[in-house]
Amino acid sequence: MKHTNNNNFINKIVKYSILKNPKRKIKTRFPPEPNGYLHIGHAKSICLNNNIANKYNGTCNLRFDDTNPRKENEKYIQAIKKDIKWLGFDWYKKTTYTSNYFNQLYQYAIQLIKKKVAYVDELNVKDIKKYRGTLKKNGKNSPFRNRTVKQNLMLFKKMKNGMFPEGSMCLRAKIDMKSSYIILRDPVLYRIIFSKHHQTEKKWCIYPMYDFAHCIADALEGITHSLCTLEFLDNRQLYIWILEKLNFNKIPPRQYEFSKLNLEYTILSKRKIQKLIDLKLVSGWKDPRLSTLSGLRKRGYTNNSIKTFCQKVGVTRQQSLTELSLLESCIRKDLNYSSPRRMAVINPIKLIITNIDHNYTEYLDVPNHPHRKDMGYRKILFSREIYIEKEDFRKRPVTGYKGLVLGQKIRLKYAYTIRANQIIKNKNNDILCILCTYYLNKKKKNISLEKKYNIIHWVSKKNSTKTQFKLFDVLFTSKNPEKEKNIIQLYNPNSCIIKLGYTESIMDNENIQHAYQFERIGYFLKLKKKNKCNILVFNRIVSLKNKYKKLIH
């Protein structure tokens, strides 16, 4: 299935550029920084860049923006590659790295110094920020701004040779400290970092800033359309300035911005995710409660559902908060057709059918999927003792309640009509079981009963396996935690609840490739490994309804 959006404004820009220059091959790129795992916001960018390249017979590069060795790691590079391939995309030829161009970038920096548009500054980070000014107040020149070309070349070479400590020197562009674009108020181009780099090891101790390296790498790779989120809108001014000063005039790459993805109850900031990991509020980048691609995959989301979601979100320049229900609807739709049905009880309560003999068993043929005969049938066991959900029983009737009520009848899915007669309790007044009677001739085949009685699911005690269910909810209680100052206060302590219940015994040895739908409950992924107690474990991917609350509580 192809996931493309032919009507977004980026596609129109690309189409227009082809009309102007039909011979120019379209080249896009996805440039992640290897300082964390990819999240669903990155998926939007991956889909956009790859779909444009595919649509116009172009190419899409994977280029790691590896200009800060202190935060970057090889494990993130491998995780990013794995996520891109899981989504169903690949990249053009070899993976590239900004570090591939460090020698060239250094020479381009020297060119800017010789052109008298770059200088070595000795202001510290705090003073640079102070001198830069604000939106209402112009910046002021650094006292080191007017050094000679010779002095700047000498100092920059000494920086490269490791002769100055970190923070003592940096290379800045000489543009305009009164510019209405703060990004153009003499931005830093190079800084000193004494850290081993995952690609170049200890060859360098000065590293280019993103804004300096990114546009040059785009130009060197022949990128035609450099697509990024709106937070880089003002950065485009510096992008253009650098390429012009370095004479990349032969159809240079152009930067275009689109709105980043914001998702309800979710944080996508890698810095904030790392904070959650450090505080052990999540188990790592692959935690199923996170919206990282690895986390979503571990929870049970499919690549197709993620791509469908990105298509539905669309590409615009308008910032908005996407409803979580949209993502959930995409995975439900994707799993509905492919997932075999089973019955499971998460919060069990026992029923004893008193008018059945202790040794009575009956096998019932039930479909594996209500709309797919090709999935066939399976046998489930009906016996004297069964489990139902606690929420499917009430002592007294309540308006709108459709479960089993004391003294009333209900139908068991695929089986018989039963009546609840008596509650058996222990010394603590807890319900031990409910005594019921069943009606032998009132199975599903009697169509009139379909309308007369409500239906609940169940599993037989004799044909069930004890199972652990991991029920995931949203990580934060705020719809838009990214805008809140203290996300820790918004952390949802009930974001993962573990329940012990029962599933059909057939599932113990089944090797289903993906998900099950537990009837009336939701979609679940069976984990490959059992827990320490040798019990089956299932992750809830998504409930059948838009909100999780009813199932958890």
PAKOL-83047 format. One record per residue (C-alpha): residue in three letters; residue number from 0; z, y, x negated. Coordinates in steps of 0.02 Angstrom, whole numbers. Layout:
REM residues N
NODE res   n      w      v      u
NODE Ala NUM      Z      Y      X
...
***
This chain:
REM residues 553
NODE res   n      w      v      u
NODE Met   0      0      0      0
NODE Lys   1    -49    170    -71
NODE His   2     73    312    -50
NODE Thr   3    -19    476    -63
NODE Asn   4     -6    644     19
NODE Asn   5   -177    726     19
NODE Asn   6   -121    887    102
NODE Asn   7     12    953    -17
NODE Phe   8    -22   1115   -109
NODE Ile   9    -24   1032   -281
NODE Asn  10   -170    922   -226
NODE Lys  11   -262   1076   -167
NODE Ile  12   -233   1161   -336
NODE Val  13   -299   1009   -430
NODE Lys  14   -449    995   -315
NODE Tyr  15   -491   1179   -343
NODE Ser  16   -476   1161   -533
NODE Ile  17   -599   1015   -527
NODE Leu  18   -722   1121   -428
NODE Lys  19   -710   1256   -562
NODE Asn  20   -729   1133   -706
NODE Pro  21   -799    965   -648
NODE Lys  22   -807    891   -823
NODE Arg  23   -623    919   -862
NODE Lys  24   -522    758   -846
NODE Ile  25   -359    777   -750
NODE Lys  26   -206    736   -854
NODE Thr  27    -26    740   -792
NODE Arg  28    137    687   -872
NODE Phe  29    312    632   -828
NODE Pro  30    432    703   -960
NODE Pro  31    610    636   -935
NODE Glu  32    751    675  -1054
NODE Pro  33    829    509  -1111
NODE Asn  34   1008    564  -1076
NODE Gly  35   1038    460   -920
NODE Tyr  36    957    347   -791
NODE Leu  37    821    402   -670
NODE His  38    870    449   -493
NODE Ile  39    775    464   -329
NODE Gly  40    728    644   -371
NODE His  41    636    580   -524
NODE Ala  42    547    456   -411
NODE Lys  43    471    602   -316
NODE Ser  44    402    673   -479
NODE Ile  45    340    503   -540
NODE Cys  46    248    473   -375
NODE Leu  47    172    648   -376
NODE Asn  48    110    642   -556
NODE Asn  49     43    465   -545
NODE Asn  50    -38    485   -374
NODE Ile  51   -131    642   -430
NODE Ala  52   -192    553   -587
NODE Asn  53   -248    402   -486
NODE Lys  54   -329    505   -349
NODE Tyr  55   -438    603   -470
NODE Asn  56   -472    463   -595
NODE Gly  57   -362    546   -724
NODE Thr  58   -215    489   -829
NODE Cys  59    -27    511   -828
NODE Asn  60     76    512   -988
NODE Leu  61    256    458  -1008
NODE Arg  62    329    578  -1135
NODE Phe  63    514    578  -1177
NODE Asp  64    586    751  -1201
NODE Asp  65    696    697  -1346
NODE Thr  66    746    865  -1422
NODE Asn  67    936    845  -1411
NODE Pro  68    994    693  -1511
NODE Arg  69   1176    722  -1467
NODE Lys  70   1149    671  -1285
NODE Glu  71   1005    548  -1299
NODE Asn  72   1003    361  -1323
NODE Glu  73    880    217  -1341
NODE Lys  74    963    124  -1196
NODE Tyr  75    910    265  -1079
NODE Ile  76    731    254  -1141
NODE Gln  77    724     69  -1099
NODE Ala  78    808     97   -929
NODE Ile  79    682    234   -886
NODE Lys  80    534    125   -931
NODE Lys  81    604    -17   -826
NODE Asp  82    628     97   -675
NODE Ile  83    451    167   -686
NODE Lys  84    377     -8   -691
NODE Trp  85    490    -64   -548
NODE Leu  86    420     78   -443
NODE Gly  87    248      4   -474
NODE Phe  88    180    133   -595
NODE Asp  89    126    129   -777
NODE Trp  90     81    261   -903
NODE Tyr  91    -73    301  -1005
NODE Lys  92    -86    207  -1170
NODE Lys  93     68    224  -1281
NODE Thr  94    231    306  -1234
NODE Thr  95    244    474  -1320
NODE Tyr  96    395    573  -1378
NODE Thr  97    417    757  -1410
NODE Ser  98    486    699  -1578
NODE Asn  99    310    637  -1619
NODE Tyr 100    265    821  -1638
NODE Phe 101    416    883  -1737
NODE Asn 102    311    918  -1893
NODE Gln 103    184   1016  -1792
NODE Leu 104    317   1108  -1693
NODE Tyr 105    398   1163  -1855
NODE Gln 106    231   1231  -1918
NODE Tyr 107    201   1321  -1752
NODE Ala 108    373   1403  -1769
NODE Ile 109    322   1464  -1942
NODE Gln 110    163   1537  -1865
NODE Leu 111    268   1637  -1742
NODE Ile 112    376   1702  -1886
NODE Lys 113    220   1754  -1983
NODE Lys 114    154   1842  -1827
NODE Lys 115    319   1939  -1821
NODE Val 116    363   1869  -1649
NODE Ala 117    506   1756  -1705
NODE Tyr 118    661   1786  -1810
NODE Val 119    816   1696  -1874
NODE Asp 120    972   1757  -1784
NODE Glu 121   1153   1740  -1839
NODE Leu 122   1234   1785  -1672
NODE Asn 123   1338   1644  -1602
NODE Val 124   1306   1568  -1430
NODE Lys 125   1434   1679  -1345
NODE Asp 126   1363   1839  -1419
NODE Ile 127   1183   1789  -1381
NODE Lys 128   1232   1770  -1199
NODE Lys 129   1324   1937  -1204
NODE Tyr 130   1176   2029  -1284
NODE Arg 131   1054   1954  -1159
NODE Gly 132   1120   2060  -1015
NODE Thr 133   1108   2022   -830
NODE Leu 134    985   2041   -687
NODE Lys 135   1053   2217   -661
NODE Lys 136   1083   2262   -843
NODE Asn 137    956   2261   -985
NODE Gly 138    990   2160  -1140
NODE Lys 139   1007   2236  -1313
NODE Asn 140    928   2189  -1477
NODE Ser 141   1017   2076  -1600
NODE Pro 142   1066   2164  -1763
NODE Phe 143    965   2029  -1853
NODE Arg 144    806   2059  -1752
NODE Asn 145    715   2165  -1880
NODE Arg 146    722   2051  -2030
NODE Thr 147    563   2040  -2133
NODE Val 148    443   1894  -2118
NODE Lys 149    493   1840  -2293
NODE Gln 150    679   1838  -2249
NODE Asn 151    648   1742  -2089
NODE Leu 152    540   1611  -2175
NODE Met 153    670   1586  -2310
NODE Leu 154    814   1569  -2186
NODE Phe 155    716   1454  -2071
NODE Lys 156    675   1341  -2218
NODE Lys 157    859   1337  -2266
NODE Met 158    902   1292  -2086
NODE Lys 159    780   1147  -2098
NODE Asn 160    858   1090  -2262
NODE Gly 161   1032   1084  -2187
NODE Met 162   1105   1230  -2284
NODE Phe 163   1192   1311  -2135
NODE Pro 164   1324   1241  -2016
NODE Glu 165   1290   1211  -1832
NODE Gly 166   1300   1368  -1726
NODE Ser 167   1282   1486  -1872
NODE Met 168   1093   1512  -1860
NODE Cys 169    952   1491  -1735
NODE Leu 170    771   1540  -1720
NODE Arg 171    730   1658  -1577
NODE Ala 172    568   1725  -1505
NODE Lys 173    548   1914  -1518
NODE Ile 174    487   1966  -1347
NODE Asp 175    574   2099  -1241
NODE Met 176    761   2120  -1216
NODE Lys 177    726   2232  -1066
NODE Ser 178    612   2109   -976
NODE Ser 179    644   2079   -791
NODE Tyr 180    629   1894   -836
NODE Ile 181    790   1849   -927
NODE Ile 182    700   1698  -1000
NODE Leu 183    593   1822  -1100
NODE Arg 184    742   1912  -1178
NODE Asp 185    720   1835  -1350
NODE Pro 186    746   1652  -1302
NODE Val 187    809   1527  -1432
NODE Leu 188    670   1416  -1501
NODE Tyr 189    765   1310  -1630
NODE Arg 190    948   1266  -1660
NODE Ile 191   1044   1167  -1790
NODE Ile 192   1110    995  -1741
NODE Phe 193   1178    871  -1867
NODE Ser 194   1157    710  -1768
NODE Lys 195   1056    552  -1797
NODE His 196    900    547  -1688
NODE His 197    848    385  -1603
NODE Gln 198    668    404  -1664
NODE Thr 199    672    512  -1821
NODE Glu 200    848    461  -1878
NODE Lys 201    913    592  -2003
NODE Lys 202    748    670  -2052
NODE Trp 203    784    830  -1954
NODE Cys 204    937    939  -1931
NODE Ile 205    848   1075  -1831
NODE Tyr 206    781   1035  -1658
NODE Pro 207    664   1134  -1544
NODE Met 208    722   1194  -1375
NODE Tyr 209    639   1119  -1220
NODE Asp 210    544   1278  -1174
NODE Phe 211    466   1290  -1347
NODE Ala 212    423   1107  -1368
NODE His 213    368   1065  -1192
NODE Cys 214    219   1181  -1175
NODE Ile 215    156   1138  -1350
NODE Ala 216    170    951  -1319
NODE Asp 217     74    977  -1156
NODE Ala 218    -63   1068  -1249
NODE Leu 219    -72    940  -1389
NODE Glu 220    -88    798  -1263
NODE Gly 221   -220    889  -1161
NODE Ile 222   -114    898  -1005
NODE Thr 223   -205    995   -870
NODE His 224    -68   1013   -739
NODE Ser 225    113   1023   -796
NODE Leu 226    213    993   -637
NODE Cys 227    398   1035   -630
NODE Thr 228    530   1089   -505
NODE Leu 229    562   1266   -447
NODE Glu 230    710   1290   -564
NODE Phe 231    579   1313   -701
NODE Leu 232    484   1448   -607
NODE Asp 233    535   1590   -724
NODE Asn 234    512   1476   -875
NODE Arg 235    326   1479   -838
NODE Gln 236    322   1655   -913
NODE Leu 237    383   1587  -1080
NODE Tyr 238    266   1437  -1064
NODE Ile 239    117   1554  -1053
NODE Trp 240    182   1672  -1189
NODE Ile 241    205   1534  -1319
NODE Leu 242     33   1459  -1289
NODE Glu 243    -50   1629  -1300
NODE Lys 244     39   1677  -1462
NODE Leu 245    -12   1510  -1539
NODE Asn 246   -193   1532  -1484
NODE Phe 247   -203   1383  -1366
NODE Asn 248   -339   1476  -1274
NODE Lys 249   -464   1336  -1240
NODE Ile 250   -415   1296  -1061
NODE Pro 251   -227   1280  -1094
NODE Pro 252   -117   1178   -979
NODE Arg 253    -46   1267   -828
NODE Gln 254    128   1246   -755
NODE Tyr 255    152   1227   -568
NODE Glu 256    319   1214   -478
NODE Phe 257    374   1119   -323
NODE Ser 258    543   1102   -237
NODE Lys 259    663    974   -307
NODE Leu 260    733    837   -197
NODE Asn 261    905    866   -123
NODE Leu 262    981    723    -24
NODE Glu 263   1130    729     94
NODE Tyr 264   1299    665     31
NODE Thr 265   1221    636   -141
NODE Ile 266   1226    711   -315
NODE Leu 267   1075    697   -427
NODE Ser 268   1140    798   -574
NODE Lys 269   1150    682   -724
NODE Arg 270   1293    784   -794
NODE Lys 271   1394    760   -634
NODE Ile 272   1351    576   -624
NODE Gln 273   1413    555   -802
NODE Lys 274   1575    640   -750
NODE Leu 275   1598    511   -610
NODE Ile 276   1568    373   -737
NODE Asp 277   1691    447   -861
NODE Leu 278   1824    459   -725
NODE Lys 279   1784    279   -674
NODE Leu 280   1750    331   -495
NODE Val 281   1589    231   -508
NODE Ser 282   1555     78   -615
NODE Gly 283   1409    154   -712
NODE Trp 284   1231    217   -690
NODE Lys 285   1187     59   -593
NODE Asp 286   1326     80   -464
NODE Pro 287   1249     40   -292
NODE Arg 288   1329    195   -217
NODE Leu 289   1229    310   -331
NODE Ser 290   1052    367   -294
NODE Thr 291    992    315   -466
NODE Leu 292    842    200   -456
NODE Ser 293    943     63   -542
NODE Gly 294   1085     87   -417
NODE Leu 295    968     82   -268
NODE Arg 296    882    -73   -338
NODE Lys 297   1051   -158   -364
NODE Arg 298   1101   -115   -187
NODE Gly 299    941   -194   -121
NODE Tyr 300    818    -52    -95
NODE Thr 301    635    -95   -122
NODE Asn 302    512      4   -226
NODE Asn 303    401     18    -73
NODE Ser 304    539    101     28
NODE Ile 305    569    229   -111
NODE Lys 306    384    272   -121
NODE Thr 307    372    286     68
NODE Phe 308    522    402     66
NODE Cys 309    443    513    -67
NODE Gln 310    284    522     35
NODE Lys 311    379    572    192
NODE Val 312    481    704    100
NODE Gly 313    318    782     43
NODE Val 314    283    914    -90
NODE Thr 315    317   1095    -46
NODE Arg 316    390   1252   -125
NODE Gln 317    528   1265      5
NODE Gln 318    703   1210    -46
NODE Ser 319    785   1100     84
NODE Leu 320    916    965    107
NODE Thr 321    839    798    155
NODE Glu 322    932    694    284
NODE Leu 323   1001    529    221
NODE Ser 324    940    449    382
NODE Leu 325    760    472    322
NODE Leu 326    792    365    169
NODE Glu 327    883    236    275
NODE Ser 328    740    227    400
NODE Cys 329    617    191    259
NODE Ile 330    715     41    195
NODE Arg 331    747    -25    372
NODE Lys 332    563    -18    413
NODE Asp 333    516   -104    250
NODE Leu 334    644   -244    271
NODE Asn 335    621   -271    457
NODE Tyr 336    460   -369    437
NODE Ser 337    506   -469    281
NODE Ser 338    690   -511    305
NODE Pro 339    740   -678    381
NODE Arg 340    877   -668    512
NODE Arg 341   1046   -749    493
NODE Met 342   1215   -732    576
NODE Ala 343   1370   -673    484
NODE Val 344   1544   -617    535
NODE Ile 345   1623   -483    427
NODE Asn 346   1789   -455    518
NODE Pro 347   1821   -629    588
NODE Ile 348   1926   -679    736
NODE Lys 349   1932   -862    789
NODE Leu 350   1883   -927    961
NODE Ile 351   1934  -1101   1018
NODE Ile 352   1829  -1172   1158
NODE Thr 353   1954  -1279   1250
NODE Asn 354   1834  -1379   1358
NODE Ile 355   1747  -1452   1205
NODE Asp 356   1809  -1604   1112
NODE His 357   1878  -1578    935
NODE Asn 358   1737  -1679    858
NODE Tyr 359   1596  -1610    964
NODE Thr 360   1446  -1538    872
NODE Glu 361   1277  -1483    933
NODE Tyr 362   1130  -1420    831
NODE Leu 363   1027  -1278    903
NODE Asp 364    852  -1229    846
NODE Val 365    841  -1042    816
NODE Pro 366    699   -933    745
NODE Asn 367    711   -862    569
NODE His 368    623   -704    630
NODE Pro 369    599   -647    811
NODE His 370    420   -587    781
NODE Arg 371    357   -703    644
NODE Lys 372    324   -882    693
NODE Asp 373    265   -917    516
NODE Met 374    446   -904    456
NODE Gly 375    488  -1057    561
NODE Tyr 376    653  -1113    632
NODE Arg 377    823  -1169    568
NODE Lys 378    966  -1267    644
NODE Ile 379   1137  -1191    677
NODE Leu 380   1291  -1288    727
NODE Phe 381   1388  -1259    887
NODE Ser 382   1565  -1331    891
NODE Arg 383   1740  -1310    964
NODE Glu 384   1796  -1174    841
NODE Ile 385   1689  -1022    803
NODE Tyr 386   1710   -848    728
NODE Ile 387   1659   -684    806
NODE Glu 388   1684   -502    752
NODE Lys 389   1853   -426    792
NODE Glu 390   1766   -274    864
NODE Asp 391   1677   -390    986
NODE Phe 392   1841   -428   1078
NODE Arg 393   1952   -318   1186
NODE Lys 394   2102   -362   1294
NODE Arg 395   2047   -241   1428
NODE Pro 396   1878   -172   1480
NODE Val 397   1826      0   1415
NODE Thr 398   1684    105   1483
NODE Gly 399   1526     68   1385
NODE Tyr 400   1602    -79   1290
NODE Lys 401   1484   -228   1280
NODE Gly 402   1589   -358   1191
NODE Leu 403   1700   -500   1250
NODE Val 404   1844   -448   1364
NODE Leu 405   1991   -556   1416
NODE Gly 406   1953   -637   1583
NODE Gln 407   1767   -599   1573
NODE Lys 408   1608   -687   1518
NODE Ile 409   1485   -653   1378
NODE Arg 410   1342   -749   1298
NODE Leu 411   1340   -813   1120
NODE Lys 412   1177   -775   1031
NODE Tyr 413   1059   -925   1044
NODE Ala 414   1196  -1026   1130
NODE Tyr 415   1307  -1031   1284
NODE Thr 416   1399   -916   1400
NODE Ile 417   1587   -915   1369
NODE Arg 418   1740   -842   1455
NODE Ala 419   1896   -778   1365
NODE Asn 420   2053   -847   1447
NODE Gln 421   2204   -825   1334
NODE Ile 422   2262   -742   1173
NODE Ile 423   2369   -839   1050
NODE Lys 424   2477   -734    934
NODE Asn 425   2594   -766    788
NODE Lys 426   2772   -704    763
NODE Asn 427   2709   -536    702
NODE Asn 428   2609   -513    862
NODE Asp 429   2444   -532    768
NODE Ile 430   2304   -623    857
NODE Leu 431   2281   -798    788
NODE Cys 432   2142   -851    905
NODE Ile 433   2069   -832   1079
NODE Leu 434   2057   -979   1197
NODE Cys 435   1892   -988   1291
NODE Thr 436   1790  -1101   1402
NODE Tyr 437   1602  -1124   1394
NODE Tyr 438   1471  -1163   1524
NODE Leu 439   1363  -1310   1475
NODE Asn 440   1206  -1266   1574
NODE Lys 441   1202  -1082   1532
NODE Lys 442   1109  -1069   1367
NODE Lys 443    980   -939   1319
NODE Lys 444    840  -1030   1413
NODE Asn 445    909   -964   1576
NODE Ile 446    816   -798   1579
NODE Ser 447    921   -726   1720
NODE Leu 448   1075   -735   1607
NODE Glu 449    988   -625   1478
NODE Lys 450   1013   -478   1594
NODE Lys 451   1178   -530   1671
NODE Tyr 452   1283   -549   1514
NODE Asn 453   1295   -453   1351
NODE Ile 454   1264   -546   1188
NODE Ile 455   1371   -564   1031
NODE His 456   1339   -656    868
NODE Trp 457   1448   -793    796
NODE Val 458   1462   -931    666
NODE Ser 459   1535  -1104    682
NODE Lys 460   1690  -1144    580
NODE Lys 461   1613  -1313    536
NODE Asn 462   1451  -1237    476
NODE Ser 463   1503  -1077    387
NODE Thr 464   1536  -1021    210
NODE Lys 465   1671   -898    159
NODE Thr 466   1583   -741     99
NODE Gln 467   1626   -575     19
NODE Phe 468   1540   -422     89
NODE Lys 469   1526   -258     -6
NODE Leu 470   1506   -120    121
NODE Phe 471   1442     41     42
NODE Asp 472   1462    212    119
NODE Val 473   1419    385     55
NODE Leu 474   1505    440   -107
NODE Phe 475   1552    612    -42
NODE Thr 476   1623    683    118
NODE Ser 477   1517    841    104
NODE Lys 478   1336    846    161
NODE Asn 479   1287    949      9
NODE Pro 480   1408    908   -134
NODE Glu 481   1290    983   -264
NODE Lys 482   1339   1156   -201
NODE Glu 483   1526   1123   -210
NODE Lys 484   1628   1173   -363
NODE Asn 485   1744   1022   -368
NODE Ile 486   1650    865   -319
NODE Ile 487   1799    756   -364
NODE Gln 488   1895    825   -215
NODE Leu 489   1750    772   -104
NODE Tyr 490   1747    593   -169
NODE Asn 491   1752    466    -28
NODE Pro 492   1886    334    -67
NODE Asn 493   1807    221     64
NODE Ser 494   1634    226    -16
NODE Cys 495   1650     40    -56
NODE Ile 496   1751    -75     56
NODE Ile 497   1761   -262     22
NODE Lys 498   1779   -383    168
NODE Leu 499   1800   -571    176
NODE Gly 500   1708   -658    316
NODE Tyr 501   1585   -798    350
NODE Thr 502   1399   -832    342
NODE Glu 503   1294   -981    395
NODE Ser 504   1315  -1124    271
NODE Ile 505   1127  -1136    245
NODE Met 506   1136   -975    145
NODE Asp 507   1243  -1052      9
NODE Asn 508   1094  -1137    -72
NODE Glu 509    950  -1030    -10
NODE Asn 510    845   -937   -137
NODE Ile 511    780   -791    -36
NODE Gln 512    684   -668   -144
NODE His 513    753   -514    -62
NODE Ala 514    858   -466     89
NODE Tyr 515    928   -543    247
NODE Gln 516    956   -459    412
NODE Phe 517   1126   -509    480
NODE Glu 518   1097   -496    666
NODE Arg 519   1179   -347    750
NODE Ile 520   1252   -290    582
NODE Gly 521   1125   -237    451
NODE Tyr 522   1022   -285    299
NODE Phe 523   1109   -370    153
NODE Leu 524   1063   -425    -22
NODE Lys 525   1132   -589    -88
NODE Leu 526   1193   -569   -266
NODE Lys 527   1136   -699   -392
NODE Lys 528   1311   -735   -453
NODE Lys 529   1461   -784   -348
NODE Asn 530   1625   -695   -375
NODE Lys 531   1772   -759   -480
NODE Cys 532   1832   -865   -333
NODE Asn 533   1660   -949   -320
NODE Ile 534   1624   -858   -158
NODE Leu 535   1454   -790   -104
NODE Val 536   1437   -601   -120
NODE Phe 537   1324   -487    -18
NODE Asn 538   1287   -302    -41
NODE Arg 539   1253   -208    118
NODE Ile 540   1089   -116     91
NODE Val 541   1092    -21    254
NODE Ser 542   1165    -41    427
NODE Leu 543   1057    -65    580
NODE Lys 544   1111    106    642
NODE Asn 545   1100    276    559
NODE Lys 546   1285    287    519
NODE Tyr 547   1398    164    430
NODE Lys 548   1563    212    509
NODE Lys 549   1569     90    655
NODE Leu 550   1550    -63    546
NODE Ile 551   1678     -9    416
NODE His 552   1818     40    532
***
